[in-house]
């Protein structure tokens, strides 16, 4: 558990009567595990100021009113409801594909490691990769995942999700000329963007689990979310100006 001196500050990017948008620093979990309710997490830090987000309206009561999770090593925007009614409305929007998240990733250019099927995705007319697959657990302790496609062997397919998940990846560059991918998802699975980018031969810098160039920091940040307001139903767009040079593309149109 992190002590008080190790906990990085959190930023409340948007605050309304029905929801919060909080910027998660890398290194802390979004929510606690079921058996660790006292663990320092983004939820516990945000709840010290807005305790109503701790009420359990979802299937996993210990996750409070958090709408989605980021990996511990990932930074960026997390949406939290401030009431059970708002949570229900936002969950419905998420289920219908109206909750859209955009991430920035600094990437390596490395061939995929073992366990990946052949990658055959072609760019669309705008030059973006539209990557689709199911997922299956992979490796020691099931710590990573691998894509499952219609061409996957029966043994792999049998362990995969029934749902297909999509990542739209757009090429961009930071101000130092380093390669980025702007990734958009509306339905997320554990390690979805990390796995999909590694599959396409562009693992994220700092992502040792998927073959990325070594670095102390996982270069993946959720920088934009869009969703219908749970009260007015008007589209809300929240952007985070991430404090990393690599998380800002040279073209504003890319973000």
N, C-alpha and C positions, 0 to 999 in steps of 0.2 A: 504494500500500500504506500502511496506517495505521502510524504509528510508535508506540512504547510509550506516549507521552504522550497519544495520541489514542484508544487502545483502551479502550472502556468495560468495567467489571467485568462478569463473568458470574456468574449465581447457579445453584448446583446445588440444584434444588427437591426432587428425590428421587434417592436413591442406593441401589441394591441390588446384590447380587452378579451380577445378570443384565442390568440396564439402568440408564441414567441419564436423568433428565429435567432439561434445562438451559434456563434462561430466556435467550433471545437478545436483546441490546439492538438497537435500530434502528441501521442504518448499517454493519453488517458482514454479509458473506455467510454463509449457513449452511455451505456447503462450497466448496472451491476449484473453479475450472474445470479441465478436463483438462490444459491447458498451463500452469497456474499452481499447482503443488503447494506452493510456499512462501508463498502468499498468506495473510494473516491472516484467519482465518475462525472461526466458532463451533467447528467441528471441531478446528482447531489449538489454540485456547485451551483447550478441554475436554481435549484429548489431552495437554497439558502436565502434567495431573494424573492422567489415566487413559489412558495410551498404548495400551492394548489396543483402544480404539475405532478406531484407525487401520487395523486389518487389513481387507483388502478381501474381503468375503464376497459382495457383490452384483455386479450387472452392471457397475457403475461403481466400480472399485476405489479411485479417488481420493476417493470420497465416504465411505470407511470404513464404519462400521456405523450410519450415520445412517438412520433410518427414513423421514423426510419432511423437506422443506425449507420454509423461510419465505423470502419475498422479502427482499432486503437491507433495504428500508425498513420491513419489518414486524417487530414485536417479539413475544416470548412463548415458549411452551413448545415444545421440540424433544425428541423421544425418540431415544435412542441405545442400541444393544445393546452388551454388554460381551464377547460371544463369538459365534462363528459360529452355534452352535446356537440361542442366544437370538434372534439376528437372523433365522434361518430361521423360527422359531416366530412371531415378531412380524410378519414379512412375510406369513405365511400368514393371520394374524388380520386384517391390513390388506386382503388380497385378498378375504377373505370378508365384509368390511363391519363387522368388530368393533372397528375402531380409529376412534373417534369424536372429532372435534376441535370445540371451540367457540371462537368468536372474538367479540370486542367491537369494533364499528366506530362511530366518531362520524361522522355523515353530514350531507351537504348535501341540499337539495331542488332539483334541477336536472334539466331535461329531458335525455335522452340525446343525445350527440353523434352525428355521422354514422356510418353503418355498422351501426346496431342495427336489428333487425327490430321490428315492433310488439310491445309488451308486453301480454299478455292474461292473465297469471296472476291468479287470484282468491285471497283469503285462505281458509285452511281453517277448520274450525269453532272453532278456538282463536285465530283472528285472525292466524295466521302465514302468511307467503308461502312456498310450496314452489316454488322456481324450478328448472326443469330445462332443460338444453340441451346440445348438443355445442358445440365451439369450433373456430374457425379463426383462423389468424394474420391480422393486420390492420395496415395502415399502413406507413410508412417503416421499413425495417429489421425489420419484423415484431415491433416492440416491444410491441404490445398484441394483444389477442384480441377477437373478437366472437362472440356466440351464434349457433349454427346450430340451427334447428328444422325440423320437418316441412314448414313452409310456406316455408322459405328457397328462393331461386332455385337452380336446378341448379348454376350456376357456384359459388355460395357453399357449397352442400352438398357439392360434390365436393372442396372443400378442408378440410372439417370432420372432426372425430373421429367414429369409428363409435360410440363410447360416449357415453351421456348422463350428465351430471353434475348432482347435485342439491345445492342450498343451501336450507336452511330458515332463514328470516329472521324474527325476532321483534322487534316494536317495544318499545323501552325508552327511558329517559331517565336522564341523569346527575343529580348533585345540584344542578347549576346549571340544570337544565331543558333541556339540550341534547339533541337527538335522537340516539339510538343504535339500532343493530341488533345483536341477538345472533344470530350465524350458526352453524349446525351443519352439518358435512359429515362424510361417512365415506370418500369417495373424492375426491381433489383433483386439479385441473388448474391449470396456471400461470395466475395472476391470476383464478382462478375467482370468489372472493368479490368482488373489486374490480369485475370485469366484470358479475356478476349484480346487484350493488347499483346500479351505474350504469345498467344496463338498466331497472331498476325505478324510475328517477328519483331515486335516493338515493346518488349517488357519495360516496365517503369523503372526509372533510376531509383536505386535504393531498395528494390524489391528482390531480395535474395531468394525468396520462396519460388519466384517465377523466372529467375535468370536475369534480372536487371543488373546494370552496372552498379558495383558496390558504392554505397553512400550511407551515412548515418541517418539520413532523413528519407522517408518514402515520399517521392515527389508526386503526390496525388492530393488534390484539394477540390472539394465541392465549392464552386464559386458562384453558382446561380441556381435558384429554385423558382418554379412557377406553379401556382395552384389557385383554385377558386377560393375566395374569401368565404369562410364558413357561415357568415351572416348575410353578406350582400350578394354572394356568388360572383362578384366581379373578379376578373383575373388579377392576381397579385404577382409581381415580379420583384424578387429580392436578390441583390447582387452583393457579393463580398469582395472588397479590394484586398486580396490576400497579401500578407506581408512577405512574399517571396518573389524575387525577381523572375524566377522561372515560371511563376503562375500568371504572368501578364504577357499576353501575345502582342506582337508588334502591330497587328491589325485589330482595331477596335471592333471591326465587323465580325471577327472570329468569336468574340464574346458577346 
